[in-house]
């Protein structure tokens, strides 16, 4: 068995067992709701924790921003203590960075003239942000705006102060690549060579994979790029690039476990169809799902067909018509951007909305928000998503959430409109980077590129943008994925809200992935 198949089989076993623990195998979109279950205690070798929507988290959730800030202050202090107690950091000769669970970087391999504090002045931290501000993912610009607003909010409190007595503001320098990797590369070059930024953020799997070799060779942090691509979990070959969202391959396994539970509804045989975008993003989803099927005990009971869309295609009507002709029982939109909304409207027009029992949007689709009434009317009613576990800054259900309330205010104060699903991702990513910079500033030598990446590889905090029940941590070369859990939810057009079905977490159990772009597989 290859490493890739072993990896797939492990996730299949975890996801299938976890889904069974949910106790909602007979619940469909028309059910009254999942039964309340109390999941059994599990060890690291057992099934993932999967809870029904009504299960109450055991850890009290802070009820005010002062309570949140007090919690984070304690968590930051604990991380500093752990790093110092273990002697992690730069070696005395400055040539090696050592972290948890075998993580290390040979700093002697960094290019001549490399500066661990480039992009920092006595008063400023320069962050480069390459993201779509036009094209099919133009809405992603809100992610950069969320970061800018959040950094201003913390800088106004003097949060970016370090042991060297420097108190800094953050300058976010945004560039538009229109989700075109060919444009990402020169923009990254400009930011690191001309703007001399401290770190680089990118958006999308293809743009990130086109730049992470260069950034690792140049020893420049690429923290939390907006991608769930499994290749982000590669601390050995790409130590300067960390993961951010739930891995697309893990998401694909959860799709597979979902349909396995429901085989009886279809007489033991089921047809699954997908629309996959023709880039590394779509390849990660497709290969993850195919790997699930290859390892599944029900592989002979699940037929899988797929159509491929080009990222630049103005319409997917013909492809969706072909998929409808297959009469699938389940449809998965392995795509992103404008094609998410197009899939919903085309399914409503070609009959799939009623004929196909389960229709799934990718977590990236959910993040870009194509489901609301102003965009697709009621066509999205009954669509499902493995949603990535994020809270919704726009939802009335978040009106009593102290962090969401505060975020709405500081985003508005910065001159931005928080009514964008990409605000959720932007807050999730940039809150993490902000906390990591605060912690790195308290380590020996103060804020630096090496201290920042060390903190991220040791991260263990409570992210306020995650739903209760999801862990948020990383552990060197053993666990390279910050988030390994998700909600599974269905869209209700009447209330204009996602209705939570269950939450699954497999923290610490997603194997590393050295992504082979030639084969579109983890090696």
C-alpha positions as a printed NumPy array, in Angstrom:
array([[  0.   ,   0.   ,   0.   ],
       [  1.412,   3.422,  -0.937],
       [  1.793,   6.21 ,   1.569],
       [ -1.071,   8.018,  -0.139],
       [ -3.403,   5.03 ,   0.171],
       [ -2.409,   4.477,   3.803],
       [ -3.209,   8.134,   4.447],
       [ -6.572,   7.776,   2.709],
       [ -7.471,   4.585,   4.533],
       [ -6.7  ,   6.156,   7.903],
       [ -8.93 ,   9.122,   7.237],
       [-11.68 ,   6.895,   5.876],
       [-11.709,   4.876,   9.074],
       [-11.691,   7.984,  11.245],
       [-14.41 ,   9.795,   9.361],
       [-16.683,   6.792,   9.021],
       [-16.458,   5.909,  12.705],
       [-16.919,   9.534,  13.696],
       [-19.957,   9.968,  11.514],
       [-21.541,   6.869,  12.984],
       [-21.041,   8.327,  16.445],
       [-23.172,  11.274,  15.411],
       [-26.333,   9.204,  15.518],
       [-27.962,  11.139,  12.675],
       [-27.67 ,   8.617,   9.87 ],
       [-31.423,   8.661,   9.208],
       [-31.745,  12.423,   9.299],
       [-32.222,  14.178,   5.993],
       [-32.795,  17.84 ,   5.219],
       [-36.471,  17.486,   6.042],
       [-35.911,  15.932,   9.441],
       [-36.849,  17.81 ,  12.582],
       [-33.223,  17.963,  13.614],
       [-30.484,  15.699,  14.928],
       [-30.974,  14.006,  18.236],
       [-28.963,  15.314,  21.156],
       [-26.093,  12.947,  21.794],
       [-23.239,  12.946,  24.256],
       [-20.175,  11.568,  22.456],
       [-18.057,   9.03 ,  24.329],
       [-14.582,   9.972,  25.452],
       [-11.968,   9.111,  22.839],
       [ -8.226,   8.689,  22.775],
       [ -5.953,   9.813,  19.954],
       [ -6.158,   6.361,  18.436],
       [ -9.924,   6.228,  18.491],
       [-12.59 ,   7.776,  16.333],
       [-12.893,  11.566,  15.99 ],
       [-15.256,  13.462,  18.194],
       [-18.516,  14.011,  16.35 ],
       [-21.345,  15.806,  18.093],
       [-24.898,  16.582,  17.059],
       [-25.885,  20.21 ,  16.743],
       [-27.621,  20.4  ,  20.094],
       [-24.669,  19.112,  22.125],
       [-23.338,  21.72 ,  24.54 ],
       [-19.579,  22.294,  24.61 ],
       [-18.001,  21.342,  27.942],
       [-15.638,  24.333,  28.056],
       [-17.343,  27.613,  29.012],
       [-17.332,  30.13 ,  26.176],
       [-16.293,  33.696,  27.115],
       [-19.288,  35.998,  27.32 ],
       [-17.515,  39.341,  26.825],
       [-14.469,  40.74 ,  25.06 ],
       [-12.631,  41.271,  28.395],
       [-13.169,  37.564,  29.094],
       [-11.875,  36.643,  25.634],
       [ -8.82 ,  38.882,  26.004],
       [ -8.099,  37.433,  29.45 ],
       [ -8.24 ,  33.91 ,  28.015],
       [ -5.918,  34.797,  25.114],
       [ -3.469,  36.547,  27.421],
       [ -3.219,  33.355,  29.487],
       [ -2.868,  31.199,  26.369],
       [ -0.126,  33.446,  24.954],
       [  1.773,  33.296,  28.248],
       [  1.45 ,  29.498,  28.317],
       [  2.876,  29.269,  24.803],
       [  5.841,  31.494,  25.681],
       [  6.501,  29.368,  28.763],
       [  6.295,  26.13 ,  26.762],
       [  8.668,  27.386,  24.047],
       [ 11.202,  28.657,  26.547],
       [ 10.97 ,  25.56 ,  28.774],
       [ 11.723,  23.294,  25.817],
       [ 14.592,  25.416,  24.579],
       [ 13.015,  25.922,  21.181],
       [ 14.204,  28.769,  18.979],
       [ 17.384,  29.73 ,  17.16 ],
       [ 20.51 ,  27.829,  18.144],
       [ 23.305,  29.771,  19.885],
       [ 25.2  ,  30.062,  16.602],
       [ 22.029,  31.304,  14.882],
       [ 22.219,  28.66 ,  12.151],
       [ 19.274,  26.447,  13.102],
       [ 15.7  ,  27.005,  14.193],
       [ 14.402,  24.186,  16.395],
       [ 10.765,  23.638,  17.33 ],
       [  8.401,  20.94 ,  18.594],
       [  8.11 ,  17.348,  17.371],
       [ 11.246,  17.354,  15.22 ],
       [ 10.535,  20.65 ,  13.466],
       [ 13.712,  22.411,  12.358],
       [ 14.959,  24.806,   9.701],
       [ 18.569,  25.092,   8.55 ],
       [ 18.858,  28.883,   8.509],
       [ 22.289,  28.497,   6.935],
       [ 20.431,  27.6  ,   3.734],
       [ 18.671,  30.965,   3.659],
       [ 19.964,  33.209,   0.848],
       [ 22.946,  35.462,   1.372],
       [ 21.843,  38.733,   2.892],
       [ 18.684,  37.228,   4.401],
       [ 17.437,  39.305,   7.298],
       [ 15.352,  37.718,  10.06 ],
       [ 13.728,  41.072,  10.774],
       [ 13.307,  42.443,   7.242],
       [  9.979,  44.221,   6.955],
       [ 10.206,  45.526,  10.508],
       [ 11.097,  49.035,  11.615],
       [ 10.941,  50.52 ,  15.084],
       [  7.316,  51.497,  14.395],
       [  6.02 ,  49.276,  11.577],
       [  5.347,  45.687,  10.472],
       [  4.99 ,  45.42 ,   6.698],
       [  2.693,  42.605,   5.536],
       [  2.273,  41.699,   1.865],
       [ -1.169,  40.419,   0.868],
       [ -1.7  ,  39.061,  -2.653],
       [ -5.364,  38.275,  -3.166],
       [ -8.11 ,  38.556,  -5.765],
       [ -9.745,  41.962,  -5.903],
       [-11.166,  41.304,  -9.376],
       [-12.203,  38.248, -11.37 ],
       [-14.216,  35.244, -10.166],
       [-12.94 ,  35.577,  -6.578],
       [-13.114,  39.356,  -6.291],
       [-15.156,  39.039,  -3.119],
       [-11.996,  37.686,  -1.419],
       [-10.74 ,  41.257,  -1.12 ],
       [-12.779,  41.415,   2.082],
       [-10.322,  38.959,   3.659],
       [ -7.513,  41.487,   3.336],
       [ -9.767,  44.253,   4.588],
       [-10.606,  42.162,   7.647],
       [ -6.899,  41.79 ,   8.356],
       [ -6.237,  45.504,   7.959],
       [ -9.111,  46.349,  10.329],
       [ -8.082,  43.763,  12.927],
       [ -4.426,  44.863,  12.946],
       [ -5.491,  48.48 ,  13.415],
       [ -7.745,  47.445,  16.284],
       [ -4.9  ,  45.696,  18.098],
       [ -2.236,  48.25 ,  17.204],
       [ -4.371,  50.992,  18.753],
       [ -4.109,  49.026,  22.006],
       [ -0.316,  48.762,  21.732],
       [ -0.595,  44.995,  21.312],
       [  2.377,  44.649,  18.959],
       [  5.03 ,  45.469,  21.558],
       [  8.046,  43.217,  22.018],
       [ 10.836,  42.536,  24.487],
       [ 13.092,  45.001,  22.654],
       [ 10.802,  47.871,  23.593],
       [  9.42 ,  48.323,  20.078],
       [  5.716,  49.109,  19.659],
       [  4.552,  48.818,  16.085],
       [  1.643,  49.436,  13.739],
       [  0.876,  47.031,  10.882],
       [  0.964,  48.182,   7.264],
       [ -1.026,  45.793,   5.034],
       [  0.094,  46.137,   1.405],
       [ -2.523,  44.508,  -0.834],
       [ -2.054,  43.49 ,  -4.468],
       [ -4.656,  42.075,  -6.889],
       [ -3.82 ,  38.831,  -8.697],
       [ -7.424,  38.097,  -9.813],
       [ -6.911,  34.447,  -8.748],
       [ -4.417,  34.013, -11.584],
       [ -1.179,  32.279, -10.483],
       [  0.684,  33.855, -13.39 ],
       [ -0.085,  37.247, -11.838],
       [  0.633,  36.081,  -8.291],
       [  4.301,  35.34 ,  -8.969],
       [  5.45 ,  38.836, -10.074],
       [  3.348,  40.454,  -7.354],
       [  5.027,  38.315,  -4.705],
       [  8.396,  39.233,  -6.238],
       [  7.518,  42.917,  -5.995],
       [  6.459,  42.653,  -2.369],
       [  9.56 ,  40.789,  -1.207],
       [ 12.143,  42.551,  -3.417],
       [ 10.801,  46.114,  -3.607],
       [  8.454,  46.523,  -0.652],
       [ 10.665,  44.382,   1.632],
       [  7.713,  42.901,   3.514],
       [  8.029,  40.84 ,   6.686],
       [  5.663,  38.099,   5.503],
       [  3.463,  37.186,   2.541],
       [ -0.162,  36.114,   2.526],
       [ -1.738,  34.508,  -0.558],
       [ -5.26 ,  33.409,  -1.445],
       [ -6.161,  30.209,  -3.285],
       [ -4.49 ,  26.846,  -3.795],
       [ -3.013,  27.483,  -7.236],
       [ -1.463,  30.893,  -6.361],
       [ -0.076,  29.5  ,  -3.099],
       [  1.417,  26.389,  -4.688],
       [  3.063,  28.55 ,  -7.341],
       [  4.832,  30.637,  -4.705],
       [  5.53 ,  28.432,  -1.684],
       [  8.758,  26.989,  -3.125],
       [ 10.17 ,  30.466,  -3.575],
       [  9.092,  31.681,  -0.146],
       [ 10.598,  28.657,   1.596],
       [ 13.837,  29.104,  -0.352],
       [ 13.876,  32.794,   0.582],
       [ 12.984,  31.976,   4.25 ],
       [  9.961,  34.269,   4.245],
       [  6.874,  33.302,   6.281],
       [  3.692,  32.481,   4.371],
       [  1.382,  32.055,   7.381],
       [ -2.173,  30.831,   6.892],
       [ -2.568,  31.215,   3.113],
       [ -6.275,  31.095,   2.281],
       [ -6.316,  27.502,   1.092],
       [ -7.319,  24.145,   2.506],
       [ -5.044,  22.358,   0.056],
       [ -3.393,  19.341,   1.751],
       [  0.   ,  20.48 ,   0.436],
       [ -0.054,  23.226,   3.051],
       [  0.651,  20.476,   5.596],
       [  4.299,  19.985,   4.612],
       [  6.552,  21.291,   7.416],
       [  9.595,  19.366,   6.192],
       [  9.756,  20.603,   2.584],
       [  7.915,  23.898,   3.056],
       [  8.564,  24.919,   6.661],
       [  7.771,  28.604,   6.096],
       [  4.225,  27.923,   4.808],
       [  1.625,  26.778,   7.32 ],
       [ -1.85 ,  25.357,   6.88 ],
       [ -4.953,  27.36 ,   7.659],
       [ -8.325,  25.82 ,   6.815],
       [ -9.546,  22.246,   7.035],
       [ -7.733,  20.167,   4.406],
       [ -9.736,  19.683,   1.219],
       [ -8.816,  16.005,   1.323],
       [-10.255,  15.689,   4.825],
       [-13.365,  17.481,   3.604],
       [-13.644,  14.987,   0.75 ],
       [-13.497,  12.105,   3.217],
       [-16.323,  13.663,   5.223],
       [-18.41 ,  13.822,   2.019],
       [-17.754,  10.142,   1.494],
       [-18.66 ,   9.214,   5.061],
       [-21.849,  11.264,   4.712],
       [-23.039,   9.328,   1.659],
       [-22.029,   5.949,   3.116],
       [-24.376,   6.558,   6.038],
       [-27.211,   7.112,   3.601],
       [-26.751,   4.17 ,   1.259],
       [-29.889,   2.499,   2.585],
       [-31.947,   5.464,   1.401],
       [-31.008,   4.543,  -2.165],
       [-31.37 ,   0.797,  -1.932],
       [-27.68 ,   0.206,  -1.274],
       [-26.411,   1.789,  -4.512],
       [-25.694,   5.448,  -5.095],
       [-24.36 ,   7.689,  -7.862],
       [-22.237,  10.704,  -6.934],
       [-21.423,  13.444,  -9.453],
       [-19.056,  16.379,  -9.144],
       [-18.105,  19.551, -10.936],
       [-14.4  ,  20.126, -10.33 ],
       [-12.49 ,  23.253, -11.255],
       [ -9.42 ,  22.562, -13.385],
       [ -6.596,  23.566, -11.045],
       [ -4.804,  22.304,  -7.93 ],
       [ -7.798,  23.262,  -5.806],
       [-10.147,  20.996,  -7.75 ],
       [ -7.513,  18.268,  -8.047],
       [ -7.109,  18.111,  -4.263],
       [-10.835,  17.601,  -3.769],
       [-11.152,  15.079,  -6.584],
       [ -8.136,  12.987,  -5.596],
       [ -9.24 ,  13.018,  -1.956],
       [-12.702,  11.753,  -2.856],
       [-11.387,   9.122,  -5.253],
       [ -8.961,   7.93 ,  -2.578],
       [-11.872,   7.608,  -0.171],
       [-13.796,   5.502,  -2.675],
       [-10.798,   3.278,  -3.388],
       [-10.449,   2.478,   0.317],
       [-14.145,   2.246,   1.148],
       [-15.855,  -1.045,   1.987],
       [-18.699,   0.265,  -0.202],
       [-16.594,   1.163,  -3.247],
       [-18.633,  -1.2  ,  -5.436],
       [-21.84 ,   0.478,  -4.278],
       [-20.825,   4.065,  -5.113],
       [-20.564,   5.185,  -8.737],
       [-18.618,   8.405,  -9.275],
       [-18.802,  10.642, -12.35 ],
       [-17.296,  14.082, -12.835],
       [-17.14 ,  17.087, -15.156],
       [-14.277,  19.593, -15.262],
       [-14.663,  23.372, -15.524],
       [-12.034,  25.934, -16.435],
       [-11.458,  28.664, -13.846],
       [-11.953,  31.345, -16.501],
       [-15.134,  29.872, -17.998],
       [-17.948,  32.471, -18.058],
       [-20.645,  29.822, -17.627],
       [-20.993,  26.188, -16.516],
       [-24.458,  25.613, -18.017],
       [-23.389,  22.902, -20.469],
       [-21.408,  21.036, -17.819],
       [-24.278,  21.148, -15.333],
       [-26.667,  19.917, -18.057],
       [-24.376,  16.921, -18.611],
       [-24.293,  16.223, -14.881],
       [-28.09 ,  16.431, -14.628],
       [-28.352,  13.846, -17.41 ],
       [-26.452,  11.402, -15.173],
       [-29.325,  11.611, -12.652],
       [-27.021,  11.584,  -9.591],
       [-28.174,  10.967,  -6.022],
       [-25.511,  13.326,  -4.687],
       [-23.792,  16.283,  -6.325],
       [-20.622,  18.009,  -5.116],
       [-19.482,  21.435,  -6.334],
       [-15.686,  21.095,  -6.148],
       [-15.287,  24.672,  -7.292],
       [-15.039,  28.243,  -6.041],
       [-16.014,  31.817,  -6.784],
       [-18.791,  32.688,  -9.218],
       [-19.153,  29.05 , -10.274],
       [-20.586,  28.255,  -6.821],
       [-23.625,  30.436,  -7.376],
       [-23.87 ,  29.284, -10.987],
       [-24.024,  25.648,  -9.83 ],
       [-26.957,  26.481,  -7.573],
       [-28.938,  28.351, -10.213],
       [-28.186,  25.804, -12.95 ],
       [-29.308,  22.958, -10.669],
       [-32.587,  24.791, -10.1  ],
       [-33.101,  25.235, -13.844],
       [-32.141,  21.733, -14.985],
       [-34.15 ,  19.856, -12.357],
       [-31.327,  18.75 , -10.071],
       [-32.603,  20.88 ,  -7.212],
       [-35.506,  18.456,  -6.738],
       [-34.157,  15.29 ,  -8.374],
       [-30.778,  15.138,  -6.597],
       [-31.306,  14.345,  -2.929],
       [-28.031,  15.752,  -1.571],
       [-26.238,  18.719,  -3.119],
       [-22.971,  19.88 ,  -1.525],
       [-21.041,  23.101,  -1.88 ],
       [-17.333,  23.093,  -1.076],
       [-16.261,  24.907,   2.072],
       [-14.663,  27.484,  -0.246],
       [-18.063,  28.031,  -1.864],
       [-19.656,  28.491,   1.538],
       [-16.985,  31.036,   2.421],
       [-17.733,  33.063,  -0.703],
       [-21.439,  33.188,   0.167],
       [-23.396,  32.398,  -3.012],
       [-26.431,  31.032,  -1.161],
       [-28.235,  34.138,   0.05 ],
       [-31.58 ,  35.258,  -1.327],
       [-30.168,  38.365,  -3.   ],
       [-27.854,  36.172,  -5.084],
       [-29.813,  33.035,  -5.95 ],
       [-33.275,  33.532,  -4.493],
       [-34.523,  30.313,  -2.9  ],
       [-32.582,  28.065,  -5.281],
       [-30.037,  27.217,  -2.567],
       [-32.62 ,  25.831,  -0.158],
       [-31.541,  22.359,   0.975],
       [-27.923,  22.605,  -0.209],
       [-25.348,  21.149,   2.19 ],
       [-21.766,  22.064,   3.056],
       [-18.869,  20.766,   5.09 ],
       [-18.412,  24.336,   6.101],
       [-14.983,  24.663,   7.706],
       [-16.279,  25.385,  11.205],
       [-16.452,  29.182,  11.045],
       [-18.938,  31.513,  12.674],
       [-20.784,  33.977,  10.438],
       [-20.18 ,  37.688,  10.973],
       [-23.36 ,  38.496,   9.011],
       [-25.764,  36.108,  10.708],
       [-28.275,  37.345,  13.311],
       [-27.328,  34.185,  15.208],
       [-24.022,  35.923,  15.971],
       [-25.623,  39.044,  17.437],
       [-24.779,  37.962,  20.984],
       [-21.26 ,  36.787,  20.216],
       [-18.894,  39.331,  21.826],
       [-16.063,  38.865,  19.324],
       [-18.387,  39.108,  16.328],
       [-19.985,  42.248,  17.759],
       [-16.541,  43.783,  18.318],
       [-15.388,  42.725,  14.841],
       [-18.39 ,  44.345,  13.188],
       [-17.46 ,  47.569,  14.93 ],
       [-13.723,  47.649,  14.205],
       [-14.29 ,  46.606,  10.576],
       [-16.819,  49.42 ,  10.198],
       [-14.501,  51.877,  11.976],
       [-11.786,  50.996,   9.451],
       [-14.133,  52.014,   6.641],
       [-15.07 ,  48.543,   5.39 ],
       [-18.37 ,  46.713,   4.993],
       [-18.48 ,  43.559,   7.085],
       [-21.345,  42.108,   5.008],
       [-19.151,  39.644,   3.163],
       [-18.533,  35.944,   3.849],
       [-14.827,  36.457,   3.18 ],
       [-14.757,  38.619,   6.303],
       [-15.17 ,  35.383,   8.267],
       [-12.033,  33.863,   6.765],
       [-10.138,  37.131,   7.001],
       [-10.859,  37.432,  10.719],
       [-10.035,  33.762,  11.313],
       [ -6.676,  33.943,   9.502],
       [ -5.525,  37.345,  10.65 ],
       [ -6.567,  36.897,  14.287],
       [ -4.162,  33.949,  14.286],
       [ -1.323,  35.927,  12.708],
       [ -1.916,  38.804,  15.124],
       [ -1.735,  36.487,  18.136],
       [  1.37 ,  34.78 ,  16.722],
       [  3.123,  38.135,  16.28 ],
       [  2.258,  39.097,  19.876],
       [  3.72 ,  35.823,  21.171],
       [  6.795,  35.985,  18.921],
       [  7.484,  39.459,  20.273],
       [  7.866,  38.014,  23.772],
       [ 10.459,  35.398,  22.797],
       [ 14.218,  35.848,  22.929],
       [ 15.185,  38.415,  20.317],
       [ 11.653,  39.77 ,  19.941],
       [  9.538,  39.659,  16.805],
       [ 11.347,  38.019,  13.895],
       [ 10.524,  35.771,  10.983],
       [ 11.989,  32.707,  12.704],
       [ 10.17 ,  33.402,  15.971],
       [  6.898,  33.889,  14.087],
       [  7.115,  30.54 ,  12.295],
       [  8.168,  28.828,  15.536],
       [  5.052,  30.167,  17.263],
       [  2.789,  29.02 ,  14.437],
       [  4.286,  25.508,  14.498],
       [  3.577,  25.456,  18.267],
       [  0.158,  27.13 ,  18.13 ],
       [ -2.436,  26.095,  20.709],
       [ -5.097,  28.722,  21.314],
       [ -8.851,  29.299,  21.177],
       [ -9.784,  30.951,  17.883],
       [-12.918,  33.084,  18.392],
       [-14.088,  32.521,  14.811],
       [-14.476,  28.756,  15.285],
       [-17.629,  27.026,  16.435],
       [-17.383,  25.394,  19.884],
       [-16.119,  21.832,  19.74 ],
       [-13.305,  22.462,  17.232],
       [ -9.651,  22.428,  18.282],
       [ -7.054,  24.851,  16.931],
       [ -3.477,  23.706,  17.285],
       [ -0.311,  22.606,  15.541],
       [  2.655,  20.496,  16.686],
       [  5.8  ,  20.726,  14.597],
       [  6.381,  17.801,  12.258],
       [  3.713,  15.622,  13.877],
       [  0.658,  17.807,  13.303],
       [  0.881,  20.394,  10.532],
       [ -2.832,  21.221,  10.354],
       [ -4.235,  23.977,  12.563],
       [ -7.838,  22.951,  11.963],
       [ -8.996,  19.378,  11.406],
       [-12.679,  19.623,  12.109],
       [-15.795,  21.105,  10.62 ],
       [-19.473,  21.663,  10.876],
       [-21.823,  19.948,   8.445],
       [-24.828,  22.142,   7.757],
       [-27.762,  22.602,   5.389],
       [-29.016,  25.954,   4.054],
       [-32.516,  27.035,   5.02 ],
       [-33.84 ,  29.628,   2.563],
       [-36.725,  30.661,   4.823],
       [-34.465,  31.772,   7.674],
       [-31.528,  32.6  ,   5.377],
       [-29.201,  30.648,   7.637],
       [-27.109,  27.496,   7.75 ],
       [-28.718,  24.911,  10.014],
       [-26.094,  22.922,  11.885],
       [-26.338,  19.148,  11.541],
       [-23.161,  18.036,  13.317],
       [-19.569,  18.932,  14.211],
       [-16.651,  16.572,  13.655],
       [-13.063,  17.011,  14.863],
       [-10.095,  14.76 ,  14.028],
       [ -7.415,  17.004,  15.515],
       [ -3.885,  15.672,  15.217],
       [ -4.801,  12.853,  12.84 ],
       [ -4.319,  14.296,   9.352],
       [ -0.975,  12.993,   8.012],
       [  1.562,  15.304,   6.417],
       [  1.339,  15.87 ,   2.676],
       [  4.251,  16.428,   0.33 ],
       [  2.175,  17.416,  -2.698],
       [  3.321,  16.112,  -6.084],
       [  1.96 ,  18.577,  -8.63 ],
       [  2.685,  16.176, -11.489],
       [  0.411,  13.457, -10.114],
       [ -1.925,  15.629,  -7.993],
       [ -1.29 ,  13.347,  -5.038],
       [  0.32 ,  13.462,  -1.61 ],
       [  3.606,  11.541,  -1.587]])
